[in-house]
Amino acid sequence: MEDTAVLPTPAEGVGARPAAGEPRWLNDAEFRAWIGYRRMRALLDLQLARQLAADQGLSEPDYDVLTSLSDSPDRRIRLSEMAERMLWSKSRLSHHVTRMQQRGLVTRKECPSDGRGAFIVLTDHGMEILRAAAPGHVTAVREHFIDLMTEEQVRVLGEITETVLEHLRRSTA
């Protein structure tokens, strides 16, 4: 039986010119950056999710919805606009909003100019929960991420994320 390794070791990918149809394997530095990013993201997401759940019983998606609404005029936004802003499908957001409605964090209001559309509105209770959650969340973000970097690293990371996000927005449009 033929050996069919899925990935070469990082050293096997270094400097090799791929044959037609072959992937461009990651070199050592690229592999280290990619795997490090994946592991960092998983552990950081877990840490931040634990903090939000322990402090206010929120999930990260709950917090994303609440902060997005709090930044919107009149604390309301069209469901379709929020889905686009959050890079979620309308269906996923609608299901999540229904669960948040049941907890009194948000409500839906009909859109007078479009009978099929709806606004998602941040309730007073949702705003209270967000205000209570924000200090602990920003403390955790600083402790486990921002304060571990120099100002230059933060600036470069901002540039990197903008580059990748712009590419992903164009490729999913």
OpenMM code with the backbone's topology and positions (N, CA, C; nanometers):
from openmm import Vec3, app, unit

residues = "MET GLU ASP THR ALA VAL LEU PRO THR PRO ALA GLU GLY VAL GLY ALA ARG PRO ALA ALA GLY GLU PRO ARG TRP LEU ASN ASP ALA GLU PHE ARG ALA TRP ILE GLY TYR ARG ARG MET ARG ALA LEU LEU ASP LEU GLN LEU ALA ARG GLN LEU ALA ALA ASP GLN GLY LEU SER GLU PRO ASP TYR ASP VAL LEU THR SER LEU SER ASP SER PRO ASP ARG ARG ILE ARG LEU SER GLU MET ALA GLU ARG MET LEU TRP SER LYS SER ARG LEU SER HIS HIS VAL THR ARG MET GLN GLN ARG GLY LEU VAL THR ARG LYS GLU CYS PRO SER ASP GLY ARG GLY ALA PHE ILE VAL LEU THR ASP HIS GLY MET GLU ILE LEU ARG ALA ALA ALA PRO GLY HIS VAL THR ALA VAL ARG GLU HIS PHE ILE ASP LEU MET THR GLU GLU GLN VAL ARG VAL LEU GLY GLU ILE THR GLU THR VAL LEU GLU HIS LEU ARG ARG SER THR ALA".split()
positions = [
    Vec3(0.0846, -0.1174, 0.0000),
    Vec3(0.0000, 0.0000, 0.0000),
    Vec3(0.0889, 0.1235, 0.0000),
    Vec3(0.0521, 0.2219, -0.0795),
    Vec3(0.1315, 0.3434, -0.0935),
    Vec3(0.1140, 0.4340, 0.0277),
    Vec3(0.2241, 0.4978, 0.0716),
    Vec3(0.2198, 0.5920, 0.1811),
    Vec3(0.1574, 0.7213, 0.1305),
    Vec3(0.0475, 0.7640, 0.1913),
    Vec3(-0.0220, 0.8838, 0.1437),
    Vec3(-0.0281, 0.9872, 0.2556),
    Vec3(0.0835, 1.0456, 0.2895),
    Vec3(0.0873, 1.1501, 0.3919),
    Vec3(0.0046, 1.2686, 0.3450),
    Vec3(-0.0757, 1.3223, 0.4327),
    Vec3(-0.1603, 1.4354, 0.3991),
    Vec3(-0.0780, 1.5641, 0.3943),
    Vec3(0.0124, 1.5805, 0.4889),
    Vec3(0.0944, 1.7008, 0.4947),
    Vec3(0.2410, 1.6622, 0.5080),
    Vec3(0.3265, 1.7321, 0.4376),
    Vec3(0.4686, 1.7077, 0.4609),
    Vec3(0.5084, 1.7752, 0.5913),
    Vec3(0.6201, 1.7367, 0.6466),
    Vec3(0.6697, 1.8105, 0.7620),
    Vec3(0.7059, 1.9493, 0.7132),
    Vec3(0.7129, 2.0482, 0.8022),
    Vec3(0.7481, 2.1824, 0.7577),
    Vec3(0.8793, 2.1857, 0.6787),
    Vec3(0.9775, 2.1072, 0.7185),
    Vec3(1.1061, 2.1094, 0.6490),
    Vec3(1.0935, 2.0607, 0.5048),
    Vec3(1.0030, 1.9659, 0.4785),
    Vec3(0.9852, 1.9152, 0.3423),
    Vec3(0.9256, 2.0204, 0.2495),
    Vec3(0.8537, 2.1184, 0.3084),
    Vec3(0.7906, 2.2201, 0.2263),
    Vec3(0.8809, 2.3391, 0.1973),
    Vec3(0.9924, 2.3505, 0.2670),
    Vec3(1.0781, 2.4674, 0.2549),
    Vec3(1.1406, 2.4762, 0.1170),
    Vec3(1.1180, 2.5886, 0.0524),
    Vec3(1.1849, 2.6189, -0.0732),
    Vec3(1.1472, 2.5315, -0.1910),
    Vec3(1.0625, 2.4356, -0.1724),
    Vec3(1.0278, 2.3466, -0.2830),
    Vec3(0.9315, 2.4161, -0.3776),
    Vec3(0.9564, 2.4049, -0.5061),
    Vec3(0.8654, 2.4566, -0.6089),
    Vec3(0.7627, 2.3475, -0.6355),
    Vec3(0.6350, 2.3781, -0.6167),
    Vec3(0.5358, 2.2724, -0.6375),
    Vec3(0.5208, 2.2382, -0.7858),
    Vec3(0.4959, 2.1114, -0.8093),
    Vec3(0.4636, 2.0681, -0.9451),
    Vec3(0.3231, 2.1164, -0.9759),
    Vec3(0.2882, 2.1199, -1.1003),
    Vec3(0.1545, 2.1645, -1.1405),
    Vec3(0.0490, 2.0856, -1.0634),
    Vec3(-0.0447, 2.1551, -1.0044),
    Vec3(-0.1523, 2.0908, -0.9299),
    Vec3(-0.1164, 2.0562, -0.7868),
    Vec3(0.0081, 2.0713, -0.7482),
    Vec3(0.0506, 2.0412, -0.6108),
    Vec3(0.0349, 2.1658, -0.5237),
    Vec3(0.0063, 2.1479, -0.3965),
    Vec3(-0.0053, 2.2636, -0.3076),
    Vec3(0.1305, 2.3268, -0.2786),
    Vec3(0.1291, 2.4555, -0.2456),
    Vec3(0.2496, 2.5234, -0.1964),
    Vec3(0.2537, 2.5002, -0.0463),
    Vec3(0.3343, 2.4057, -0.0018),
    Vec3(0.3414, 2.3739, 0.1404),
    Vec3(0.3984, 2.4911, 0.2176),
    Vec3(0.3628, 2.4988, 0.3420),
    Vec3(0.4120, 2.6057, 0.4287),
    Vec3(0.5567, 2.5788, 0.4676),
    Vec3(0.6367, 2.6858, 0.4707),
    Vec3(0.7734, 2.6685, 0.5198),
    Vec3(0.7709, 2.6709, 0.6723),
    Vec3(0.8855, 2.6564, 0.7359),
    Vec3(0.8905, 2.6481, 0.8825),
    Vec3(0.8276, 2.7700, 0.9496),
    Vec3(0.8628, 2.8897, 0.9037),
    Vec3(0.8102, 3.0119, 0.9655),
    Vec3(0.6599, 3.0237, 0.9433),
    Vec3(0.6129, 2.9916, 0.8243),
    Vec3(0.4698, 2.9984, 0.7940),
    Vec3(0.3922, 2.8960, 0.8755),
    Vec3(0.4473, 2.7750, 0.8847),
    Vec3(0.3833, 2.6690, 0.9619),
    Vec3(0.3732, 2.7092, 1.1091),
    Vec3(0.4823, 2.7620, 1.1634),
    Vec3(0.4845, 2.8064, 1.3028),
    Vec3(0.3808, 2.9156, 1.3253),
    Vec3(0.3736, 3.0123, 1.2347),
    Vec3(0.2767, 3.1214, 1.2483),
    Vec3(0.1344, 3.0690, 1.2397),
    Vec3(0.1076, 2.9811, 1.1438),
    Vec3(-0.0278, 2.9301, 1.1245),
    Vec3(-0.0740, 2.8452, 1.2424),
    Vec3(0.0075, 2.7494, 1.2824),
    Vec3(-0.0300, 2.6619, 1.3941),
    Vec3(-0.0387, 2.7421, 1.5237),
    Vec3(0.0546, 2.8347, 1.5422),
    Vec3(0.0500, 2.9198, 1.6614),
    Vec3(-0.0768, 3.0023, 1.6666),
    Vec3(-0.1148, 3.0600, 1.5520),
    Vec3(-0.2384, 3.1380, 1.5454),
    Vec3(-0.3584, 3.0504, 1.5805),
    Vec3(-0.3654, 2.9321, 1.5205),
    Vec3(-0.4796, 2.8431, 1.5454),
    Vec3(-0.4902, 2.8055, 1.6930),
    Vec3(-0.3770, 2.7699, 1.7530),
    Vec3(-0.3782, 2.7313, 1.8947),
    Vec3(-0.4100, 2.8506, 1.9839),
    Vec3(-0.3493, 2.9663, 1.9509),
    Vec3(-0.3745, 3.0875, 2.0288),
    Vec3(-0.5230, 3.1230, 2.0236),
    Vec3(-0.5797, 3.1225, 1.9025),
    Vec3(-0.7205, 3.1598, 1.8873),
    Vec3(-0.8104, 3.0667, 1.9675),
    Vec3(-0.7851, 2.9386, 1.9613),
    Vec3(-0.8688, 2.8425, 2.0341),
    Vec3(-0.8611, 2.8659, 2.1850),
    Vec3(-0.7400, 2.8826, 2.2369),
    Vec3(-0.7241, 2.9023, 2.3812),
    Vec3(-0.7748, 3.0388, 2.4258),
    Vec3(-0.7510, 3.1419, 2.3463),
    Vec3(-0.7986, 3.2757, 2.3807),
    Vec3(-0.9510, 3.2804, 2.3779),
    Vec3(-1.0113, 3.2237, 2.2733),
    Vec3(-1.1577, 3.2189, 2.2668),
    Vec3(-1.2151, 3.1460, 2.3880),
    Vec3(-1.1530, 3.0348, 2.4268),
    Vec3(-1.1993, 2.9589, 2.5431),
    Vec3(-1.1893, 3.0426, 2.6696),
    Vec3(-1.0775, 3.1108, 2.6887),
    Vec3(-1.0573, 3.1932, 2.8081),
    Vec3(-1.1595, 3.3066, 2.8155),
    Vec3(-1.1802, 3.3757, 2.7020),
    Vec3(-1.2751, 3.4872, 2.7001),
    Vec3(-1.4196, 3.4379, 2.7165),
    Vec3(-1.4501, 3.3231, 2.6583),
    Vec3(-1.5844, 3.2663, 2.6725),
    Vec3(-1.6114, 3.2293, 2.8188),
    Vec3(-1.5123, 3.1722, 2.8849),
    Vec3(-1.5288, 3.1368, 3.0271),
    Vec3(-1.5546, 3.2609, 3.1110),
    Vec3(-1.4799, 3.3679, 3.0830),
    Vec3(-1.4949, 3.4917, 3.1595),
    Vec3(-1.6349, 3.5491, 3.1399),
    Vec3(-1.6830, 3.5578, 3.0165),
    Vec3(-1.8170, 3.6132, 2.9904),
    Vec3(-1.9259, 3.5279, 3.0560),
    Vec3(-1.9110, 3.3976, 3.0461),
    Vec3(-2.0111, 3.3079, 3.1044),
    Vec3(-2.0116, 3.3189, 3.2570),
    Vec3(-1.8932, 3.3244, 3.3168),
    Vec3(-1.8846, 3.3320, 3.4626),
    Vec3(-1.9353, 3.4659, 3.5154),
    Vec3(-1.9015, 3.5739, 3.4462),
    Vec3(-1.9395, 3.7073, 3.4953),
    Vec3(-2.0865, 3.7399, 3.4734),
    Vec3(-2.1397, 3.7110, 3.3546),
    Vec3(-2.2756, 3.7556, 3.3225),
    Vec3(-2.3615, 3.6499, 3.2544),
    Vec3(-2.3112, 3.5282, 3.2399),
    Vec3(-2.3895, 3.4243, 3.1742),
    Vec3(-2.4063, 3.4476, 3.0248),
    Vec3(-2.3119, 3.5202, 2.9645),
    Vec3(-2.3180, 3.5485, 2.8211),
    Vec3(-2.2248, 3.4575, 2.7438),
    Vec3(-2.2622, 3.4318, 2.6195),
    Vec3(-2.1713, 3.3659, 2.5269),
    Vec3(-2.0996, 3.4742, 2.4476),
    Vec3(-1.9931, 3.4374, 2.3774),
    Vec3(-1.9251, 3.5351, 2.2915),
    Vec3(-2.0194, 3.5884, 2.1829),
    Vec3(-2.1003, 3.5025, 2.1180),
    Vec3(-2.1965, 3.5571, 2.0218),
    Vec3(-2.2972, 3.6539, 2.0856),
    Vec3(-2.3417, 3.6250, 2.2090),
    Vec3(-2.4297, 3.7191, 2.2794),
    Vec3(-2.3606, 3.8547, 2.2916),
    Vec3(-2.2371, 3.8521, 2.3365),
    Vec3(-2.1622, 3.9764, 2.3569),
    Vec3(-2.1445, 4.0506, 2.2252),
    Vec3(-2.1167, 3.9775, 2.1175),
    Vec3(-2.1016, 4.0404, 1.9855),
    Vec3(-2.2304, 4.1098, 1.9422),
    Vec3(-2.3438, 4.0445, 1.9619),
    Vec3(-2.4725, 4.1041, 1.9256),
    Vec3(-2.4995, 4.2279, 2.0116),
    Vec3(-2.4790, 4.2159, 2.1417),
    Vec3(-2.5054, 4.3285, 2.2311),
    Vec3(-2.4175, 4.4488, 2.2000),
    Vec3(-2.2878, 4.4251, 2.1760),
    Vec3(-2.1993, 4.5389, 2.1462),
    Vec3(-2.2335, 4.6001, 2.0114),
    Vec3(-2.2700, 4.5189, 1.9158),
    Vec3(-2.3084, 4.5717, 1.7854),
    Vec3(-2.4330, 4.6597, 1.7979),
    Vec3(-2.5289, 4.6167, 1.8761),
    Vec3(-2.6505, 4.6963, 1.8972),
    Vec3(-2.6207, 4.8237, 1.9758),
    Vec3(-2.5335, 4.8144, 2.0748),
    Vec3(-2.5054, 4.9328, 2.1567),
    Vec3(-2.4352, 5.0409, 2.0751),
    Vec3(-2.3661, 5.0019, 1.9674),
    Vec3(-2.2967, 5.0969, 1.8797),
    Vec3(-2.3863, 5.1513, 1.7694),
    Vec3(-2.5092, 5.1038, 1.7610),
    Vec3(-2.6011, 5.1438, 1.6540),
    Vec3(-2.6913, 5.2574, 1.7003),
    Vec3(-2.7306, 5.3452, 1.6059),
    Vec3(-2.8231, 5.4530, 1.6432),
    Vec3(-2.9510, 5.3959, 1.7046),
    Vec3(-2.9949, 5.4558, 1.8132),
    Vec3(-3.1162, 5.4129, 1.8852),
    Vec3(-3.1084, 5.2681, 1.9324),
    Vec3(-2.9859, 5.2128, 1.9384),
    Vec3(-2.9642, 5.0743, 1.9845),
    Vec3(-3.0480, 4.9751, 1.9047),
    Vec3(-3.0605, 5.0007, 1.7736),
    Vec3(-3.1372, 4.9123, 1.6856),
    Vec3(-3.0669, 4.9021, 1.5521),
    Vec3(-3.0881, 4.7873, 1.4860),
    Vec3(-3.0291, 4.7646, 1.3547),
    Vec3(-3.1127, 4.6603, 1.2813),
    Vec3(-3.1176, 4.6721, 1.1507),
    Vec3(-3.1876, 4.5703, 1.0703),
    Vec3(-3.1150, 4.4380, 1.0849),
    Vec3(-3.1909, 4.3307, 1.0917),
    Vec3(-3.1330, 4.1978, 1.1054),
    Vec3(-3.0355, 4.1702, 0.9909),
    Vec3(-3.0725, 4.2043, 0.8694),
    Vec3(-2.9858, 4.1773, 0.7543),
    Vec3(-2.8556, 4.2566, 0.7630),
    Vec3(-2.8632, 4.3802, 0.8099),
    Vec3(-2.7432, 4.4633, 0.8233),
    Vec3(-2.6509, 4.4081, 0.9322),
    Vec3(-2.7103, 4.3643, 1.0433),
    Vec3(-2.6288, 4.3085, 1.1505),
    Vec3(-2.5628, 4.1784, 1.1067),
    Vec3(-2.6362, 4.0955, 1.0345),
    Vec3(-2.5787, 3.9697, 0.9859),
    Vec3(-2.4579, 3.9987, 0.8976),
    Vec3(-2.4707, 4.0977, 0.8120),
    Vec3(-2.3588, 4.1353, 0.7251),
    Vec3(-2.2419, 4.1892, 0.8068),
    Vec3(-2.2702, 4.2747, 0.9026),
    Vec3(-2.1665, 4.3335, 0.9879),
    Vec3(-2.0914, 4.2267, 1.0665),
    Vec3(-2.1667, 4.1269, 1.1152),
    Vec3(-2.1065, 4.0229, 1.1987),
    Vec3(-2.0521, 3.9054, 1.1175),
    Vec3(-2.0742, 3.9081, 0.9855),
    Vec3(-2.0318, 3.8002, 0.8966),
    Vec3(-2.1014, 3.6693, 0.9316),
    Vec3(-2.2300, 3.6788, 0.9653),
    Vec3(-2.3142, 3.5632, 0.9958),
    Vec3(-2.4199, 3.5521, 0.8882),
    Vec3(-2.4771, 3.4329, 0.8739),
    Vec3(-2.5934, 3.4200, 0.7864),
    Vec3(-2.7138, 3.4803, 0.8588),
    Vec3(-2.8119, 3.5245, 0.7815),
    Vec3(-2.9334, 3.5799, 0.8432),
    Vec3(-3.0036, 3.4737, 0.9273),
    Vec3(-3.0018, 3.3499, 0.8800),
    Vec3(-3.0674, 3.2415, 0.9530),
    Vec3(-2.9998, 3.2189, 1.0891),
    Vec3(-2.8673, 3.2137, 1.0894),
    Vec3(-2.7945, 3.1928, 1.2154),
    Vec3(-2.8249, 3.3058, 1.3133),
    Vec3(-2.8191, 3.4299, 1.2631),
    Vec3(-2.8452, 3.5437, 1.3508),
    Vec3(-2.9895, 3.5410, 1.4012),
    Vec3(-3.0837, 3.5106, 1.3157),
    Vec3(-3.2241, 3.5070, 1.3558),
    Vec3(-3.2464, 3.4057, 1.4676),
    Vec3(-3.1876, 3.2871, 1.4560),
    Vec3(-3.2008, 3.1848, 1.5609),
    Vec3(-3.1372, 3.2322, 1.6913),
    Vec3(-3.0202, 3.2950, 1.6789),
    Vec3(-2.9513, 3.3414, 1.7992),
    Vec3(-3.0315, 3.4534, 1.8672),
    Vec3(-3.0834, 3.5457, 1.7875),
    Vec3(-3.1636, 3.6557, 1.8411),
    Vec3(-3.2877, 3.6009, 1.9117),
    Vec3(-3.3486, 3.4975, 1.8585),
    Vec3(-3.4656, 3.4373, 1.9241),
    Vec3(-3.4284, 3.3899, 2.0643),
    Vec3(-3.3124, 3.3258, 2.0778),
    Vec3(-3.2680, 3.2795, 2.2104),
    Vec3(-3.2404, 3.3987, 2.3034),
    Vec3(-3.1846, 3.5064, 2.2477),
    Vec3(-3.1570, 3.6253, 2.3291),
    Vec3(-3.2870, 3.6957, 2.3686),
    Vec3(-3.3864, 3.6911, 2.2809),
    Vec3(-3.5180, 3.7489, 2.3130),
    Vec3(-3.5784, 3.6778, 2.4332),
    Vec3(-3.5664, 3.5472, 2.4368),
    Vec3(-3.6231, 3.4682, 2.5459),
    Vec3(-3.5619, 3.5064, 2.6803),
    Vec3(-3.4410, 3.5619, 2.6767),
    Vec3(-3.3723, 3.6050, 2.7997),
    Vec3(-3.3912, 3.7549, 2.8254),
    Vec3(-3.4671, 3.8223, 2.7385),
    Vec3(-3.4962, 3.9634, 2.7577),
    Vec3(-3.3823, 4.0578, 2.7209),
    Vec3(-3.2830, 4.0105, 2.6474),
    Vec3(-3.1677, 4.0937, 2.6119),
    Vec3(-3.1956, 4.1818, 2.4903),
    Vec3(-3.2762, 4.1311, 2.3994),
    Vec3(-3.3110, 4.2039, 2.2767),
    Vec3(-3.4583, 4.1801, 2.2466),
    Vec3(-3.5092, 4.2595, 2.1551),
    Vec3(-3.6439, 4.2392, 2.1054),
    Vec3(-3.6424, 4.2663, 1.9557),
    Vec3(-3.7498, 4.2290, 1.8881),
    Vec3(-3.7640, 4.2580, 1.7452),
    Vec3(-3.8772, 4.3585, 1.7272),
    Vec3(-3.8554, 4.4472, 1.6330),
    Vec3(-3.9587, 4.5446, 1.5969),
    Vec3(-3.9748, 4.5398, 1.4461),
    Vec3(-4.0986, 4.5487, 1.4023),
    Vec3(-4.1239, 4.5505, 1.2582),
    Vec3(-4.0638, 4.6753, 1.1968),
    Vec3(-4.0219, 4.6612, 1.0737),
    Vec3(-3.9679, 4.7737, 0.9979),
    Vec3(-4.0836, 4.8377, 0.9216),
    Vec3(-4.1199, 4.9623, 0.9523),
    Vec3(-4.2360, 5.0245, 0.8876),
    Vec3(-4.2213, 5.0390, 0.7360),
    Vec3(-4.0977, 5.0528, 0.6875),
    Vec3(-4.0781, 5.0716, 0.5431),
    Vec3(-4.0696, 4.9402, 0.4667),
    Vec3(-4.0612, 4.8273, 0.5396),
    Vec3(-4.0481, 4.6971, 0.4743),
    Vec3(-4.1170, 4.5935, 0.5625),
    Vec3(-4.2344, 4.5499, 0.5205),
    Vec3(-4.3128, 4.4559, 0.5999),
    Vec3(-4.2433, 4.3240, 0.6282),
    Vec3(-4.1467, 4.2874, 0.5445),
    Vec3(-4.0766, 4.1607, 0.5662),
    Vec3(-3.9561, 4.1773, 0.6575),
    Vec3(-3.9048, 4.2999, 0.6705),
    Vec3(-3.7842, 4.3243, 0.7486),
    Vec3(-3.8150, 4.3477, 0.8951),
    Vec3(-3.7126, 4.3335, 0.9762),
    Vec3(-3.7277, 4.3569, 1.1200),
    Vec3(-3.6024, 4.4235, 1.1736),
    Vec3(-3.6234, 4.5022, 1.2782),
    Vec3(-3.5132, 4.5586, 1.3533),
    Vec3(-3.4869, 4.4695, 1.4732),
    Vec3(-3.3618, 4.4568, 1.5099),
    Vec3(-3.3257, 4.3978, 1.6378),
    Vec3(-3.2969, 4.5169, 1.7279),
    Vec3(-3.3540, 4.5156, 1.8473),
    Vec3(-3.3422, 4.6290, 1.9385),
    Vec3(-3.2846, 4.5803, 2.0712),
    Vec3(-3.1860, 4.6522, 2.1202),
    Vec3(-3.1266, 4.6231, 2.2504),
    Vec3(-3.2219, 4.6716, 2.3589),
    Vec3(-3.2613, 4.5828, 2.4478),
    Vec3(-3.3516, 4.6204, 2.5574),
    Vec3(-3.2721, 4.6889, 2.6682),
    Vec3(-3.3429, 4.7534, 2.7595),
    Vec3(-3.2761, 4.8136, 2.8755),
    Vec3(-3.2043, 4.7062, 2.9565),
    Vec3(-3.2691, 4.5902, 2.9712),
    Vec3(-3.2060, 4.4791, 3.0434),
    Vec3(-3.0777, 4.4339, 2.9713),
    Vec3(-3.0845, 4.4229, 2.8385),
    Vec3(-2.9660, 4.3851, 2.7618),
    Vec3(-2.8532, 4.4851, 2.7788),
    Vec3(-2.8879, 4.6136, 2.7834),
    Vec3(-2.7863, 4.7178, 2.8034),
    Vec3(-2.7251, 4.7077, 2.9426),
    Vec3(-2.8068, 4.6791, 3.0419),
    Vec3(-2.7556, 4.6605, 3.1790),
    Vec3(-2.6563, 4.5441, 3.1843),
    Vec3(-2.6934, 4.4344, 3.1198),
    Vec3(-2.6051, 4.3163, 3.1182),
    Vec3(-2.4756, 4.3495, 3.0458),
    Vec3(-2.4837, 4.4193, 2.9335),
    Vec3(-2.3643, 4.4583, 2.8591),
    Vec3(-2.2750, 4.5487, 2.9434),
    Vec3(-2.3335, 4.6471, 3.0086),
    Vec3(-2.2546, 4.7376, 3.0942),
    Vec3(-2.1875, 4.6604, 3.2080),
    Vec3(-2.2551, 4.5609, 3.2603),
    Vec3(-2.1963, 4.4802, 3.3674),
    Vec3(-2.0865, 4.3877, 3.3150),
    Vec3(-2.1017, 4.3406, 3.1925),
    Vec3(-2.0046, 4.2459, 3.1358),
    Vec3(-1.8795, 4.3142, 3.0810),
    Vec3(-1.8925, 4.4356, 3.0314),
    Vec3(-1.7820, 4.5019, 2.9608),
    Vec3(-1.6544, 4.5181, 3.0433),
    Vec3(-1.6602, 4.5609, 3.1683),
    Vec3(-1.5342, 4.5771, 3.2422),
    Vec3(-1.4556, 4.4470, 3.2577),
    Vec3(-1.5229, 4.3394, 3.2906),
    Vec3(-1.4538, 4.2108, 3.3042),
    Vec3(-1.4006, 4.1603, 3.1713),
    Vec3(-1.4778, 4.1846, 3.0659),
    Vec3(-1.4352, 4.1387, 2.9341),
    Vec3(-1.3102, 4.2134, 2.8879),
    Vec3(-1.3115, 4.3454, 2.9010),
    Vec3(-1.1943, 4.4219, 2.8561),
    Vec3(-1.0732, 4.3905, 2.9437),
    Vec3(-1.0944, 4.3644, 3.0706),
    Vec3(-0.9836, 4.3238, 3.1576),
    Vec3(-0.9236, 4.1922, 3.1095),
    Vec3(-1.0094, 4.0966, 3.0739),
    Vec3(-0.9611, 3.9670, 3.0241),
    Vec3(-0.8910, 3.9824, 2.8892),
    Vec3(-0.9452, 4.0659, 2.8008),
    Vec3(-0.8815, 4.0896, 2.6704),
    Vec3(-0.7423, 4.1484, 2.6912),
    Vec3(-0.7315, 4.2443, 2.7822),
    Vec3(-0.6005, 4.3035, 2.8107),
    Vec3(-0.5049, 4.1995, 2.8702),
    Vec3(-0.5517, 4.1284, 2.9725),
    Vec3(-0.4656, 4.0339, 3.0442),
    Vec3(-0.4146, 3.9208, 2.9556),
    Vec3(-0.5012, 3.8686, 2.8716),
    Vec3(-0.4662, 3.7498, 2.7934),
    Vec3(-0.4252, 3.7791, 2.6498),
    Vec3(-0.4268, 3.9095, 2.6092),
    Vec3(-0.3952, 3.9392, 2.4700),
    Vec3(-0.3218, 4.0722, 2.4543),
    Vec3(-0.3901, 4.1828, 2.4681),
    Vec3(-0.3349, 4.3141, 2.4350),
    Vec3(-0.2090, 4.3475, 2.5152),
    Vec3(-0.2140, 4.3315, 2.6466),
    Vec3(-0.1007, 4.3718, 2.7297),
    Vec3(0.0210, 4.2805, 2.7157),
    Vec3(0.0085, 4.1719, 2.6426),
    Vec3(0.1230, 4.0830, 2.6184),
    Vec3(0.2077, 4.1318, 2.5009),
    Vec3(0.1571, 4.2313, 2.4277),
    Vec3(0.2252, 4.2807, 2.3081),
    Vec3(0.2777, 4.4221, 2.3291),
    Vec3(0.3767, 4.4574, 2.2479),
    Vec3(0.4240, 4.5948, 2.2452),
    Vec3(0.3262, 4.6780, 2.1630),
    Vec3(0.3390, 4.8103, 2.1713),
    Vec3(0.2543, 4.8970, 2.0891),
    Vec3(0.2753, 4.8669, 1.9409),
    Vec3(0.3984, 4.8410, 1.9027),
    Vec3(0.4286, 4.8102, 1.7621),
    Vec3(0.3610, 4.6792, 1.7204),
    Vec3(0.3643, 4.5780, 1.8048),
    Vec3(0.2991, 4.4511, 1.7722),
    Vec3(0.1484, 4.4687, 1.7578),
    Vec3(0.0888, 4.5500, 1.8436),
    Vec3(-0.0554, 4.5760, 1.8338),
    Vec3(-0.0858, 4.6453, 1.7009),
    Vec3(-0.0046, 4.7449, 1.6629),
    Vec3(-0.0243, 4.8165, 1.5371),
    Vec3(-0.0122, 4.7209, 1.4185),
    Vec3(0.0908, 4.6367, 1.4189),
    Vec3(0.1112, 4.5417, 1.3088),
    Vec3(-0.0029, 4.4403, 1.3048),
    Vec3(-0.0455, 4.3922, 1.4188),
    Vec3(-0.1574, 4.2981, 1.4223),
    Vec3(-0.2833, 4.3623, 1.3642),
    Vec3(-0.3063, 4.4887, 1.3953),
    Vec3(-0.4206, 4.5598, 1.3377),
    Vec3(-0.4121, 4.5637, 1.1860),
    Vec3(-0.2937, 4.5899, 1.1328),
    Vec3(-0.2750, 4.5917, 0.9879),
    Vec3(-0.2977, 4.4535, 0.9274),
    Vec3(-0.2478, 4.3514, 0.9943),
    Vec3(-0.2646, 4.2138, 0.9460),
    Vec3(-0.4127, 4.1775, 0.9419),
    Vec3(-0.4843, 4.2056, 1.0498),
    Vec3(-0.6257, 4.1685, 1.0527),
    Vec3(-0.7046, 4.2444, 0.9472),
    Vec3(-0.6737, 4.3719, 0.9261),
    Vec3(-0.7433, 4.4479, 0.8223),
    Vec3(-0.7177, 4.3889, 0.6843),
    Vec3(-0.5945, 4.3477, 0.6576),
    Vec3(-0.5599, 4.2875, 0.5281),
    Vec3(-0.6382, 4.1587, 0.5057),
    Vec3(-0.6381, 4.0718, 0.6059),
    Vec3(-0.7064, 3.9426, 0.5925),
    Vec3(-0.8575, 3.9624, 0.5831),
    Vec3(-0.9129, 4.0499, 0.6663),
    Vec3(-1.0575, 4.0740, 0.6621),
    Vec3(-1.1008, 4.1315, 0.5280),
    Vec3(-1.0248, 4.2243, 0.4746),
    Vec3(-1.0591, 4.2817, 0.3441),
    Vec3(-1.0586, 4.1736, 0.2360),
    Vec3(-0.9586, 4.0873, 0.2377),
    Vec3(-0.9521, 3.9775, 0.1411),
    Vec3(-1.0739, 3.8856, 0.1563),
    Vec3(-1.1066, 3.8498, 0.2802),
    Vec3(-1.2191, 3.7580, 0.3030),
    Vec3(-1.3517, 3.8214, 0.2648),
    Vec3(-1.3670, 3.9491, 0.2901),
    Vec3(-1.4919, 4.0172, 0.2491),
    Vec3(-1.5067, 4.0162, 0.0973),
    Vec3(-1.3965, 4.0428, 0.0271),
    Vec3(-1.4013, 4.0425, -0.1202),
    Vec3(-1.4292, 3.9028, -0.1735),
    Vec3(-1.3715, 3.8019, -0.1127),
    Vec3(-1.3874, 3.6661, -0.1659),
    Vec3(-1.5219, 3.6036, -0.1296),
    Vec3(-1.5930, 3.6600, -0.0323),
    Vec3(-1.7254, 3.6069, 0.0022),
    Vec3(-1.8377, 3.6931, -0.0552),
    Vec3(-1.8022, 3.8052, -0.1168),
    Vec3(-1.9053, 3.8953, -0.1711),
    Vec3(-1.9641, 3.8416, -0.2997),
] * unit.nanometer
topology = app.Topology()
chain = topology.addChain("A")
for resn in residues:
    res = topology.addResidue(resn, chain)
    for name in ("N", "CA", "C"):
        topology.addAtom(name, app.Element.getBySymbol(name[0]), res)
